[in-house]
Amino acid sequence: MTSADGLIKHHRTADATVTVTAGGTPLANRQVTVAQRGHKFLFGCIGFDMIRLANGELAVPQSGAESGLGSLGEAPAAQAEHIAGLWLELFNFATLPFYWGRFERERGHPDTARLRKAAQWFVDRGVPVKGHLLCWHTSQPDWLLPLSNQEIEAAQRARIRRDVAEFRGLVDTWDAINEAVIMPIFDKYDNGLTRICLANGRIATVRMAFESAREANPSATLLLNDFDMSAAYECLIEGVLEAGIKIDVLGLQSHMHQGYWGEEKTLRIIDRFARYGLPIHFTESTLVSGHLMPPEIKDLNDYKVGEWPTTPDGEARQADEMVRHYKTLLSHPAVEASTYWGLSDGGWLGAPSGLVRLDGSLKPSFEALRGLIKGEWWLSPTEMATDGEGRLRFNGFLGDYEVSVGERKASFRLDKKGAAKVEARLAG
């Protein structure tokens, strides 16, 4: 059986032949420096923490509706900047929250300006942004409840078109619809989306979300996202595809609060969904560094504890599982992205699932993941020599690179596995 490391090398690296030129002439027999500047694989994390930082709101008390989204709501500016630096050190893909019930608490008054500043904060730092989410039965605005089904659907369509158009160019990837498998049978509380999904059916509701988003941004990347890894999700995907609805990416959630899935289970799940020929994003992943949630809990939201501390033993376990999880994902060619659901502890459900403790100190899992992303899977500045035809050869992970000779620099990208021939034209 081929090891995960061997599969990662096969699927995620290229044997590069780079011809370095200056003024159109190959730079023969010269010492150059080659350094990696970015990964092609999307190592993602939620950027909820950075909304308040980007808007200069760190001194403003966090509202109850926003609590639980991250640990920086009332953090001192120095710690916020520290956490932001850690985020940017590891991750290259951000997810921002567009939960309708929080984003537009009062009809006609969406939180566009704050989210725009947050998205711009990431884009200015070279980080693409995904919007989470456009259509979901949870976190619905209360002002939908008095409306008829027809009015709810019209409001939902208008909301999708408005926000996708408003953020076009800043946010061009969206979770178009979330957890549609359970949507029509959700019974914890009344909400507008469950009503119209029950009346119209799942496929029609998926169509509504995808078509409305494409009207506003035909080039957007749209995900169908779910936590349900059963055959029910496969049936939904098949029905959606047979109905002619174009899905760009399949989103798979993996909140492992009740224990690490393990390599075999993870690969089985990926294989089941890879058969549709669509890219796969692991959209929501967590591994806890404290006690595990009891196995009898069916809905993770139902687990309520006063305190859920991180522990030394749990942190060692989390670090080991973090490495195994990411190596498993990168060993499969269908997976293009993985988003970790929170850099800091105290986020979703108050779980100790972050890579950073509440005091801002690093857990072993941060160091372990950094050892992969910026270590084992990264080319630090390296001296190389071109041959008589100005060529240099090396094996590198897919992504962006820079070659330099003194003050002169040139960029190039390794975009496909296998053999790659590129030219790097030095400036000046």
VENRAHU-V821482 format. One record per residue. N is the residue number from 1. RES is the residue in one letter. PSI is psi in radians with two decimals (NA if undefined). NEAR is the number of other ideal C-beta (glycine too) atoms within 12 Angstrom. Layout:
<<N;RES;PSI;NEAR> <N;RES;PSI;NEAR>>
This chain:
<<1;M;2.26;9> <2;T;2.36;13> <3;S;2.80;13> <4;A;-0.73;27> <5;D;-0.71;21> <6;G;-0.71;15> <7;L;-0.67;24> <8;I;-0.80;28> <9;K;-0.69;24> <10;H;-0.79;22> <11;H;-0.41;28> <12;R;0.06;38> <13;T;2.86;33> <14;A;2.53;31> <15;D;1.73;22> <16;A;2.38;35> <17;T;1.92;25> <18;V;2.10;38> <19;T;2.02;30> <20;V;2.13;43> <21;T;2.70;28> <22;A;2.06;26> <23;G;0.50;14> <24;G;-0.05;12> <25;T;2.29;16> <26;P;2.38;24> <27;L;1.61;33> <28;A;2.47;19> <29;N;0.89;16> <30;R;2.61;27> <31;Q;2.26;18> <32;V;2.87;37> <33;T;2.24;28> <34;V;2.32;35> <35;A;2.45;27> <36;Q;2.44;34> <37;R;-0.26;27> <38;G;2.72;33> <39;H;2.54;36> <40;K;-0.74;30> <41;F;2.43;38> <42;L;1.77;35> <43;F;1.72;42> <44;G;2.87;40> <45;C;2.65;48> <46;I;2.53;40> <47;G;0.44;47> <48;F;-0.68;42> <49;D;-0.60;49> <50;M;-0.09;47> <51;I;-0.85;40> <52;R;-0.64;34> <53;L;-0.83;37> <54;A;-0.45;33> <55;N;0.09;25> <56;G;0.65;16> <57;E;0.33;26> <58;L;-0.42;27> <59;A;-0.09;16> <60;V;2.23;17> <61;P;2.47;13> <62;Q;2.36;23> <63;S;2.77;16> <64;G;-0.55;11> <65;A;-0.39;19> <66;E;-0.31;30> <67;S;2.59;21> <68;G;-0.09;28> <69;L;-0.26;34> <70;G;3.04;41> <71;S;0.10;39> <72;L;0.18;44> <73;G;-0.67;32> <74;E;0.46;22> <75;A;2.55;30> <76;P;2.65;16> <77;A;-0.68;17> <78;A;-0.75;14> <79;Q;-0.63;25> <80;A;-0.77;32> <81;E;-0.64;20> <82;H;-0.83;25> <83;I;-0.71;44> <84;A;-0.70;36> <85;G;-0.70;20> <86;L;-0.73;31> <87;W;-0.88;40> <88;L;-0.41;30> <89;E;-0.59;26> <90;L;-0.71;39> <91;F;2.68;41> <92;N;0.31;32> <93;F;2.13;39> <94;A;2.54;44> <95;T;2.22;50> <96;L;2.63;46> <97;P;2.16;40> <98;F;0.66;42> <99;Y;2.11;33> <100;W;-0.70;38> <101;G;-0.46;30> <102;R;-0.61;31> <103;F;-0.54;37> <104;E;1.18;30> <105;R;-0.66;22> <106;E;2.22;13> <107;R;2.30;21> <108;G;0.08;13> <109;H;1.17;13> <110;P;2.78;25> <111;D;0.74;31> <112;T;-0.80;25> <113;A;-0.75;18> <114;R;-0.76;28> <115;L;-0.59;36> <116;R;-0.76;28> <117;K;-0.70;26> <118;A;-0.79;41> <119;A;-0.73;38> <120;Q;-0.63;26> <121;W;-0.78;30> <122;F;-0.81;38> <123;V;-0.67;25> <124;D;-0.38;17> <125;R;0.27;25> <126;G;0.35;17> <127;V;2.03;35> <128;P;2.69;30> <129;V;2.43;44> <130;K;2.44;42> <131;G;2.26;48> <132;H;1.72;43> <133;L;3.06;45> <134;L;-0.54;47> <135;C;2.05;50> <136;W;2.51;40> <137;H;-0.33;37> <138;T;2.68;26> <139;S;0.90;30> <140;Q;2.54;36> <141;P;2.44;31> <142;D;-0.45;20> <143;W;-0.12;21> <144;L;-0.50;31> <145;L;-0.68;21> <146;P;-0.15;15> <147;L;2.75;23> <148;S;2.89;15> <149;N;-0.74;23> <150;Q;-0.69;15> <151;E;-0.64;19> <152;I;-0.80;34> <153;E;-0.74;28> <154;A;-0.70;19> <155;A;-0.70;31> <156;Q;-0.78;41> <157;R;-0.77;28> <158;A;-0.70;26> <159;R;-0.80;40> <160;I;-0.85;42> <161;R;-0.73;27> <162;R;-0.89;27> <163;D;-0.66;39> <164;V;-0.70;38> <165;A;-0.74;25> <166;E;-0.63;26> <167;F;0.11;37> <168;R;2.30;25> <169;G;-0.44;18> <170;L;-0.80;31> <171;V;1.83;41> <172;D;0.13;25> <173;T;2.31;42> <174;W;2.48;45> <175;D;1.73;45> <176;A;-0.71;47> <177;I;2.48;42> <178;N;2.22;41> <179;E;0.83;42> <180;A;-0.37;48> <181;V;-0.80;32> <182;I;-0.20;29> <183;M;-0.85;40> <184;P;-0.24;26> <185;I;0.13;16> <186;F;2.22;27> <187;D;0.31;14> <188;K;-0.57;15> <189;Y;2.77;17> <190;D;2.48;19> <191;N;2.73;30> <192;G;-0.66;38> <193;L;-0.68;45> <194;T;-0.68;32> <195;R;-0.89;29> <196;I;-0.50;34> <197;C;-0.65;37> <198;L;-0.68;24> <199;A;-0.71;20> <200;N;-0.40;24> <201;G;2.74;19> <202;R;-0.83;39> <203;I;-0.73;30> <204;A;-0.62;25> <205;T;-0.70;44> <206;V;-0.77;43> <207;R;-0.78;33> <208;M;-0.81;38> <209;A;-0.83;48> <210;F;-0.77;39> <211;E;-0.68;31> <212;S;-0.71;34> <213;A;-0.71;45> <214;R;-0.53;29> <215;E;-0.69;20> <216;A;-0.51;31> <217;N;1.55;31> <218;P;-0.40;18> <219;S;0.10;15> <220;A;2.65;35> <221;T;2.06;34> <222;L;2.30;44> <223;L;2.50;44> <224;L;2.10;50> <225;N;2.44;46> <226;D;2.71;38> <227;F;-0.29;34> <228;D;1.85;30> <229;M;0.26;31> <230;S;-3.14;17> <231;A;-0.35;14> <232;A;-0.65;21> <233;Y;-0.70;30> <234;E;-0.74;25> <235;C;-0.71;19> <236;L;-0.82;36> <237;I;-0.81;39> <238;E;-0.72;23> <239;G;-0.70;24> <240;V;-0.79;35> <241;L;-0.71;23> <242;E;-0.46;15> <243;A;-0.01;21> <244;G;0.28;13> <245;I;2.19;30> <246;K;2.03;22> <247;I;2.31;39> <248;D;-0.67;32> <249;V;2.48;34> <250;L;2.23;40> <251;G;2.27;45> <252;L;2.20;45> <253;Q;2.54;38> <254;S;1.15;41> <255;H;1.86;34> <256;M;0.86;33> <257;H;-0.36;39> <258;Q;0.21;24> <259;G;2.61;23> <260;Y;2.37;32> <261;W;-0.63;28> <262;G;2.76;18> <263;E;-0.78;24> <264;E;-0.80;15> <265;K;-0.76;19> <266;T;-0.80;33> <267;L;-0.62;29> <268;R;-0.76;18> <269;I;-0.80;33> <270;I;-0.79;35> <271;D;-0.70;22> <272;R;-0.70;24> <273;F;-0.33;38> <274;A;-0.33;23> <275;R;-0.20;17> <276;Y;-0.08;25> <277;G;0.32;15> <278;L;2.58;27> <279;P;2.62;29> <280;I;2.31;39> <281;H;2.24;41> <282;F;1.74;45> <283;T;-0.44;43> <284;E;1.73;38> <285;S;2.42;42> <286;T;2.58;44> <287;L;2.24;45> <288;V;2.66;42> <289;S;0.35;40> <290;G;-2.67;31> <291;H;2.66;22> <292;L;2.58;30> <293;M;2.42;29> <294;P;2.50;15> <295;P;-0.37;11> <296;E;-0.18;11> <297;I;2.13;18> <298;K;-0.77;15> <299;D;2.05;21> <300;L;-0.48;28> <301;N;-0.30;22> <302;D;-0.19;14> <303;Y;1.96;24> <304;K;2.09;15> <305;V;2.64;19> <306;G;-0.59;7> <307;E;2.44;15> <308;W;1.43;27> <309;P;2.68;21> <310;T;2.61;35> <311;T;2.72;21> <312;P;-0.79;16> <313;D;-0.71;18> <314;G;-0.62;31> <315;E;-0.68;32> <316;A;-0.74;20> <317;R;-0.80;29> <318;Q;-0.73;43> <319;A;-0.76;30> <320;D;-0.79;22> <321;E;-0.55;33> <322;M;-0.83;39> <323;V;-0.80;33> <324;R;-0.71;30> <325;H;-0.86;38> <326;Y;-0.65;44> <327;K;-0.65;33> <328;T;-0.77;34> <329;L;-0.78;44> <330;L;-0.28;43> <331;S;-0.22;29> <332;H;2.19;34> <333;P;-0.31;24> <334;A;-0.37;27> <335;V;2.14;41> <336;E;-0.25;35> <337;A;2.67;39> <338;S;2.16;42> <339;T;2.11;45> <340;Y;2.40;44> <341;W;1.07;40> <342;G;2.05;42> <343;L;-0.71;47> <344;S;2.66;44> <345;D;2.84;42> <346;G;0.26;35> <347;G;-2.03;38> <348;W;2.18;33> <349;L;0.25;31> <350;G;0.28;32> <351;A;2.61;37> <352;P;1.07;39> <353;S;0.01;46> <354;G;3.04;48> <355;L;-0.10;44> <356;V;2.37;43> <357;R;2.95;31> <358;L;-0.47;27> <359;D;0.09;18> <360;G;-0.04;28> <361;S;2.68;20> <362;L;2.39;29> <363;K;2.83;36> <364;P;-0.49;29> <365;S;-0.59;41> <366;F;-0.85;35> <367;E;-0.68;25> <368;A;-0.76;31> <369;L;-0.66;42> <370;R;-0.61;30> <371;G;-0.46;21> <372;L;-1.00;33> <373;I;-0.72;37> <374;K;0.26;28> <375;G;-1.51;18> <376;E;-0.57;23> <377;W;0.53;34> <378;W;2.53;31> <379;L;1.85;31> <380;S;2.86;17> <381;P;2.13;17> <382;T;2.30;21> <383;E;2.28;18> <384;M;2.87;29> <385;A;2.35;22> <386;T;2.75;31> <387;D;-2.95;19> <388;G;-0.24;13> <389;E;0.29;19> <390;G;0.33;31> <391;R;2.55;27> <392;L;2.64;39> <393;R;2.40;23> <394;F;2.84;28> <395;N;2.21;25> <396;G;2.74;39> <397;F;2.56;37> <398;L;2.35;35> <399;G;-2.80;33> <400;D;2.46;27> <401;Y;2.87;39> <402;E;2.35;29> <403;V;2.42;45> <404;S;2.58;29> <405;V;1.84;28> <406;G;-2.18;15> <407;E;-0.15;10> <408;R;2.37;22> <409;K;2.69;24> <410;A;2.52;33> <411;S;2.63;25> <412;F;2.87;36> <413;R;2.38;26> <414;L;1.95;35> <415;D;-0.36;23> <416;K;2.55;19> <417;K;2.87;25> <418;G;-2.52;19> <419;A;2.38;15> <420;A;2.25;27> <421;K;2.11;19> <422;V;2.84;30> <423;E;2.41;26> <424;A;1.94;37> <425;R;1.97;24> <426;L;2.41;31> <427;A;2.71;18> <428;G;NA;12>>
